[in-house]
Amino acid sequence: MVAYRTATLGDAVSIAGLHVKSWQENYRGAFSDAYLDELALGEREKIWHDRLENPLSRQTVIVAEKGEDLVGFVCAFFDVDDDFGTLLDNLHVLKDVQGMGIGKRLMSLIAKEVQDREPNSGLYLWVLESNEAALRFYDRQGGKRLETVEGNDIGDKPIMKVRYHWSSMEKLIDKK
Ligand SMILES: CC(C)(COP(=O)(O)OP(=O)(O)OC[C@H]1O[C@@H](n2cnc3c(N)ncnc32)[C@H](O)[C@@H]1OP(=O)(O)O)[C@@H](O)C(=O)NCCC(=O)NCCS
């Protein structure tokens, strides 16, 4: 059984580990090998430690656990953009348990929080254009592809990234 809860500072190292493993599996080529294999872990450990030690009031991080193991996480920042609403900043599910509904459930939990805070707010995210499996997943979640732009805000190379947007939380919230 998979359980979902708000992340704490004690999760920072596990989240960073899953984050980098997921990048290594999915972003090889988009980021350099040296970055993925040598630099990313230390950088992500610092970022997750900082995010969870002093959480912003507009930040939420939810983890998925199977037994003792962290198998997924999602992070969002509420009301970042006047036009697009809340930014979903990271969503990663461990490869062994992908396709079991965990990613969808994590998005649903974020959508519920967005709706509870600001019923008319939207949700958006950026995904690498080369990450075809994730594009299909977000299409399946009813996201609208708005634009593709070049960015250099993650990794160590310029990347092409696609903005997805949901104007309403209705489709994302799991009614079960
Ligand atoms: C993308 C990701 C978060 C999806 O999570 P997941 O737990 O594997 O997906 P789910 O099992 O919740 O799938 C939900 C739905 O999307 C569909 N789906 C998931 N991946 C899909 C794919 N690659 N192609 C088509 N449909 C897909 C499922 O079939 C399911 O459909 P349903 O609602 O009809 O049942 C996960 O695969 C992942 O972590 N990938 C690597 C990291 C990554 O790319 N993250 C995104 C960064 S922006």
Ligand as a Chemical Component Dictionary entry (heavy atoms), coordinates in Angstrom:
data_LIG
# 
_chem_comp.id                   LIG 
_chem_comp.type                 NON-POLYMER 
_chem_comp.pdbx_formal_charge   0 
_chem_comp.three_letter_code    LIG 
# 
loop_
_chem_comp_atom.comp_id 
_chem_comp_atom.atom_id 
_chem_comp_atom.alt_atom_id 
_chem_comp_atom.type_symbol 
_chem_comp_atom.charge 
_chem_comp_atom.model_Cartn_x 
_chem_comp_atom.model_Cartn_y 
_chem_comp_atom.model_Cartn_z 
_chem_comp_atom.pdbx_ordinal 
LIG C1  C1  C 0 5.719  10.978 -15.248 1  
LIG C2  C2  C 0 5.451  10.253 -13.932 2  
LIG C3  C3  C 0 5.461  11.246 -12.787 3  
LIG C4  C4  C 0 4.065  9.573  -14.013 4  
LIG O1  O1  O 0 3.813  8.918  -12.786 5  
LIG P1  P1  P 0 3.243  7.428  -12.766 6  
LIG O2  O2  O 0 2.994  7.062  -11.355 7  
LIG O3  O3  O 0 4.161  6.547  -13.538 8  
LIG O4  O4  O 0 1.869  7.592  -13.588 9  
LIG P2  P2  P 0 0.424  7.037  -13.178 10 
LIG O5  O5  O 0 0.541  5.572  -12.932 11 
LIG O6  O6  O 0 -0.126 7.855  -12.080 12 
LIG O7  O7  O 0 -0.380 7.300  -14.519 13 
LIG C5  C5  C 0 -1.589 8.069  -14.539 14 
LIG C6  C6  C 0 -2.189 7.974  -15.907 15 
LIG O8  O8  O 0 -1.263 8.472  -16.889 16 
LIG C7  C7  C 0 -0.988 7.452  -17.839 17 
LIG N1  N1  N 0 0.442  7.476  -18.148 18 
LIG C8  C8  C 0 1.480  7.462  -17.279 19 
LIG N2  N2  N 0 2.641  7.472  -17.953 20 
LIG C9  C9  C 0 2.306  7.471  -19.265 21 
LIG C10 C10 C 0 3.049  7.449  -20.466 22 
LIG N3  N3  N 0 4.368  7.433  -20.462 23 
LIG N4  N4  N 0 2.381  7.434  -21.645 24 
LIG C11 C11 C 0 1.028  7.465  -21.670 25 
LIG N5  N5  N 0 0.255  7.465  -20.560 26 
LIG C12 C12 C 0 0.900  7.472  -19.379 27 
LIG C13 C13 C 0 -1.339 6.144  -17.151 28 
LIG O9  O9  O 0 -1.653 5.159  -18.083 29 
LIG C14 C14 C 0 -2.537 6.553  -16.327 30 
LIG O10 O10 O 0 -3.687 6.603  -17.142 31 
LIG P3  P3  P 0 -5.163 6.417  -16.519 32 
LIG O11 O11 O 0 -5.466 7.697  -15.776 33 
LIG O12 O12 O 0 -6.013 6.190  -17.693 34 
LIG O13 O13 O 0 -5.106 5.234  -15.595 35 
LIG C15 C15 C 0 6.503  9.135  -13.662 36 
LIG O14 O14 O 0 6.475  8.215  -14.718 37 
LIG C16 C16 C 0 7.903  9.649  -13.464 38 
LIG O15 O15 O 0 8.300  9.933  -12.345 39 
LIG N6  N6  N 0 8.688  9.751  -14.523 40 
LIG C17 C17 C 0 10.084 10.122 -14.420 41 
LIG C18 C18 C 0 10.273 11.524 -13.883 42 
LIG C19 C19 C 0 9.610  12.548 -14.733 43 
LIG O16 O16 O 0 9.744  12.568 -15.943 44 
LIG N7  N7  N 0 8.885  13.449 -14.056 45 
LIG C20 C20 C 0 8.247  14.566 -14.687 46 
LIG C21 C21 C 0 9.150  15.733 -14.597 47 
LIG S1  S1  S 0 8.384  17.209 -15.202 48 
# 
loop_
_chem_comp_bond.comp_id 
_chem_comp_bond.atom_id_1 
_chem_comp_bond.atom_id_2 
_chem_comp_bond.value_order 
_chem_comp_bond.pdbx_ordinal 
LIG C1  C2  SING 1  
LIG C2  C3  SING 2  
LIG C2  C4  SING 3  
LIG C2  C15 SING 4  
LIG C4  O1  SING 5  
LIG O1  P1  SING 6  
LIG P1  O2  DOUB 7  
LIG P1  O3  SING 8  
LIG P1  O4  SING 9  
LIG O4  P2  SING 10 
LIG P2  O5  DOUB 11 
LIG P2  O6  SING 12 
LIG P2  O7  SING 13 
LIG O7  C5  SING 14 
LIG C5  C6  SING 15 
LIG C6  O8  SING 16 
LIG C6  C14 SING 17 
LIG O8  C7  SING 18 
LIG C7  N1  SING 19 
LIG C7  C13 SING 20 
LIG N1  C8  SING 21 
LIG N1  C12 SING 22 
LIG C8  N2  DOUB 23 
LIG N2  C9  SING 24 
LIG C9  C10 SING 25 
LIG C9  C12 DOUB 26 
LIG C10 N3  SING 27 
LIG C10 N4  DOUB 28 
LIG N4  C11 SING 29 
LIG C11 N5  DOUB 30 
LIG N5  C12 SING 31 
LIG C13 O9  SING 32 
LIG C13 C14 SING 33 
LIG C14 O10 SING 34 
LIG O10 P3  SING 35 
LIG P3  O11 DOUB 36 
LIG P3  O12 SING 37 
LIG P3  O13 SING 38 
LIG C15 O14 SING 39 
LIG C15 C16 SING 40 
LIG C16 O15 DOUB 41 
LIG C16 N6  SING 42 
LIG N6  C17 SING 43 
LIG C17 C18 SING 44 
LIG C18 C19 SING 45 
LIG C19 O16 DOUB 46 
LIG C19 N7  SING 47 
LIG N7  C20 SING 48 
LIG C20 C21 SING 49 
LIG C21 S1  SING 50 
# 
